[in-house]
Amino acid sequence: MTAQTLILYALACVAIAATPGPTMLLALSNGMLGGMRRAAWGIAGACLGSATVIAVVALGLGSLLAASHWLFEGLRVAGVLYLAWLGLRMWRAPTPDLRTALARTPQDDAQRGLALLRSLAVALSNPKAVFFFAAFLPQFVDVRQSQVPQYALLGGIFIGIDLLLMLAYAGAGTQAVRWMSQRSLRWLNRGCGGGMWLLAGVLALGRRPGT
């Protein structure tokens, strides 16, 4: 794998990761509701989910999902329902407040754990992600060399870029609490909820690749 290949791959990852998705919206919402502490746990869950999906692709298990209609549809329905539920939670969430977002409360540990699990579930419940990585990563793999280290390197680069962008979204959420009015914050969080519903609709209407 050449340096030129890695640079091209990194640029492609930036373009892909910059597109707002469910984990980005969760990072923004977590930043508003719980500050960078809660957002960091959610980001960790999203990174763990991406690493798991990439490992599945590297092991060749993506072909099993491609071959099984029922497995794909079951995972897709679960993903749609989960994104719709998250959208509802965001829509109904209380208006963020600077003092509660930055102060430590007894419920912090539980909320951070929930943030991690929600982001992990989002990353794992989208079968399109498996197909995407299965189609995207092999284009940059040199079949003449050992493939596992290459997948590990490519996966690490993608996750690193995704991590930086999620941190930026979370940071934007914490700054929004400082500078925006309570009414504006409420509608910004509802906008994140609406984005989740939109993504759920896209996943619901999408078809399995190759059909």
C-alpha positions as CSV (number, residue, x, y, z in Angstrom):
1,M,0.0,0.0,0.0
2,T,1.6,3.2,-1.2
3,A,1.5,6.7,0.5
4,Q,-0.4,8.0,-2.5
5,T,-3.1,5.4,-1.9
6,L,-3.3,6.3,1.8
7,I,-3.7,10.0,1.0
8,L,-6.4,9.4,-1.6
9,Y,-8.2,7.1,0.9
10,A,-7.9,9.7,3.7
11,L,-9.4,12.4,1.4
12,A,-12.3,10.1,0.6
13,C,-12.9,9.4,4.3
14,V,-13.1,13.1,5.0
15,A,-15.7,13.6,2.3
16,I,-17.7,10.6,3.5
17,A,-17.5,11.3,7.3
18,A,-18.3,15.0,6.8
19,T,-21.8,14.1,5.6
20,P,-24.1,14.4,8.7
21,G,-25.2,11.0,9.8
22,P,-26.9,9.6,13.0
23,T,-23.7,9.4,15.0
24,M,-22.9,13.0,14.1
25,L,-26.4,14.1,15.2
26,L,-26.0,12.2,18.4
27,A,-22.6,13.9,19.1
28,L,-24.2,17.3,18.6
29,S,-27.2,16.5,20.8
30,N,-25.0,14.9,23.5
31,G,-22.8,18.0,23.5
32,M,-25.9,20.2,24.1
33,L,-27.5,18.0,26.7
34,G,-24.5,16.8,28.7
35,G,-21.4,18.6,27.6
36,M,-18.2,17.1,26.3
37,R,-18.2,14.4,29.0
38,R,-21.4,12.7,27.8
39,A,-20.5,13.4,24.1
40,A,-17.1,11.7,24.6
41,W,-18.8,8.5,25.7
42,G,-21.2,8.6,22.8
43,I,-18.3,9.1,20.4
44,A,-16.5,6.1,22.0
45,G,-19.6,4.0,21.3
46,A,-19.7,5.1,17.7
47,C,-16.0,4.4,17.2
48,L,-16.4,0.9,18.7
49,G,-19.4,0.2,16.4
50,S,-17.4,1.3,13.3
51,A,-14.5,-0.9,14.4
52,T,-16.8,-3.8,14.8
53,V,-18.4,-3.3,11.4
54,I,-14.9,-3.0,9.7
55,A,-13.8,-6.2,11.5
56,V,-16.9,-8.0,10.2
57,V,-16.1,-6.9,6.6
58,A,-12.4,-7.8,7.0
59,L,-13.4,-11.3,8.1
60,G,-15.6,-11.7,5.1
61,L,-18.9,-11.9,7.1
62,G,-20.3,-9.1,5.0
63,S,-21.0,-11.7,2.3
64,L,-23.3,-13.6,4.7
65,L,-25.4,-10.5,5.2
66,A,-25.5,-10.0,1.4
67,A,-26.6,-13.5,0.8
68,S,-29.3,-13.6,3.5
69,H,-32.4,-11.6,2.7
70,W,-34.1,-12.2,6.0
71,L,-31.0,-11.3,8.0
72,F,-30.6,-8.0,6.1
73,E,-34.3,-7.1,6.4
74,G,-34.4,-7.9,10.1
75,L,-31.4,-5.7,10.8
76,R,-32.7,-3.0,8.6
77,V,-36.1,-2.9,10.4
78,A,-34.3,-2.8,13.7
79,G,-32.2,0.1,12.5
80,V,-35.3,2.0,11.3
81,L,-37.2,1.5,14.5
82,Y,-34.2,2.5,16.6
83,L,-33.5,5.7,14.6
84,A,-37.1,6.6,14.8
85,W,-37.1,6.1,18.6
86,L,-33.9,8.2,19.0
87,G,-35.6,10.9,17.0
88,L,-38.6,10.9,19.3
89,R,-36.3,11.1,22.3
90,M,-34.4,14.1,20.9
91,W,-37.7,15.8,20.0
92,R,-39.0,15.4,23.5
93,A,-35.8,16.1,25.3
94,P,-35.9,19.0,27.8
95,T,-34.3,22.3,26.7
96,P,-30.6,22.3,27.4
97,D,-29.3,24.6,30.1
98,L,-25.7,25.8,30.6
99,R,-25.6,24.9,34.3
100,T,-26.9,21.4,33.9
101,A,-24.9,20.7,30.8
102,L,-21.6,21.6,32.4
103,A,-22.2,20.6,36.1
104,R,-21.6,17.0,37.4
105,T,-24.8,15.3,38.7
106,P,-25.3,11.9,40.3
107,Q,-27.0,10.7,37.1
108,D,-23.9,11.5,35.0
109,D,-22.5,8.0,34.9
110,A,-25.8,6.5,33.9
111,Q,-26.3,9.1,31.1
112,R,-22.8,8.5,29.8
113,G,-23.3,4.8,29.7
114,L,-26.6,5.3,27.8
115,A,-24.8,7.7,25.3
116,L,-22.2,5.0,24.6
117,L,-24.8,2.3,24.1
118,R,-27.0,4.4,21.9
119,S,-24.2,5.3,19.6
120,L,-23.0,1.7,19.5
121,A,-26.4,0.5,18.6
122,V,-26.8,3.0,15.8
123,A,-23.5,2.0,14.3
124,L,-24.3,-1.7,14.5
125,S,-28.0,-1.6,13.4
126,N,-27.4,-0.2,9.9
127,P,-26.8,-3.0,7.4
128,K,-26.0,-0.4,4.7
129,A,-22.8,0.3,6.7
130,V,-21.6,-3.2,6.2
131,F,-22.2,-3.1,2.4
132,F,-20.6,0.4,2.2
133,F,-17.4,-0.8,3.9
134,A,-17.4,-4.0,2.0
135,A,-17.5,-2.0,-1.3
136,F,-15.2,0.8,-0.2
137,L,-12.3,-0.6,1.7
138,P,-11.2,-3.4,-0.8
139,Q,-10.6,-0.7,-3.4
140,F,-7.5,0.4,-1.4
141,V,-6.3,-3.1,-0.3
142,D,-3.3,-4.6,-2.1
143,V,-4.2,-8.2,-2.6
144,R,-0.5,-9.1,-3.0
145,Q,0.1,-8.3,0.7
146,S,-1.3,-9.5,4.0
147,Q,-4.8,-8.1,4.1
148,V,-5.6,-8.0,7.9
149,P,-2.9,-5.3,8.7
150,Q,-4.2,-3.3,5.7
151,Y,-7.8,-3.4,6.9
152,A,-6.6,-2.5,10.4
153,L,-4.7,0.5,9.0
154,L,-7.6,1.6,6.8
155,G,-10.1,1.2,9.5
156,G,-8.0,3.1,12.0
157,I,-7.7,6.0,9.5
158,F,-11.4,6.1,9.0
159,I,-12.3,5.9,12.7
160,G,-9.7,8.6,13.5
161,I,-11.2,11.0,10.9
162,D,-14.7,10.2,12.1
163,L,-13.6,10.8,15.7
164,L,-12.3,14.3,14.9
165,L,-15.5,15.3,13.1
166,M,-17.7,13.9,15.9
167,L,-15.7,15.9,18.4
168,A,-16.2,19.0,16.3
169,Y,-20.0,18.4,16.3
170,A,-20.0,17.8,20.0
171,G,-18.0,21.0,20.6
172,A,-20.5,22.9,18.5
173,G,-23.3,21.5,20.7
174,T,-21.5,22.7,23.9
175,Q,-21.0,26.2,22.4
176,A,-24.6,26.3,21.3
177,V,-25.6,26.0,24.9
178,R,-23.5,29.0,25.8
179,W,-24.6,31.4,23.0
180,M,-28.1,30.4,21.8
181,S,-31.4,31.2,23.4
182,Q,-33.4,28.4,25.2
183,R,-36.0,28.5,22.4
184,S,-33.3,28.2,19.7
185,L,-31.7,25.3,21.5
186,R,-35.0,23.5,21.8
187,W,-35.5,23.7,18.1
188,L,-31.9,22.8,17.3
189,N,-32.3,19.6,19.3
190,R,-35.6,18.9,17.6
191,G,-33.9,19.4,14.3
192,C,-31.5,16.6,15.3
193,G,-34.6,14.5,16.1
194,G,-36.0,15.3,12.7
195,G,-32.7,14.4,11.1
196,M,-33.0,11.0,12.8
197,W,-36.5,10.5,11.3
198,L,-35.2,11.5,7.9
199,L,-32.4,9.0,8.1
200,A,-34.8,6.3,9.3
201,G,-37.0,7.0,6.3
202,V,-34.0,6.7,4.0
203,L,-33.0,3.4,5.5
204,A,-36.7,2.2,5.4
205,L,-37.0,3.0,1.7
206,G,-33.6,1.7,0.7
207,R,-33.2,-1.7,-0.9
208,R,-30.6,-4.3,-0.4
209,P,-27.7,-3.8,-2.8
210,G,-27.9,-6.1,-5.8
211,T,-31.7,-6.3,-5.7
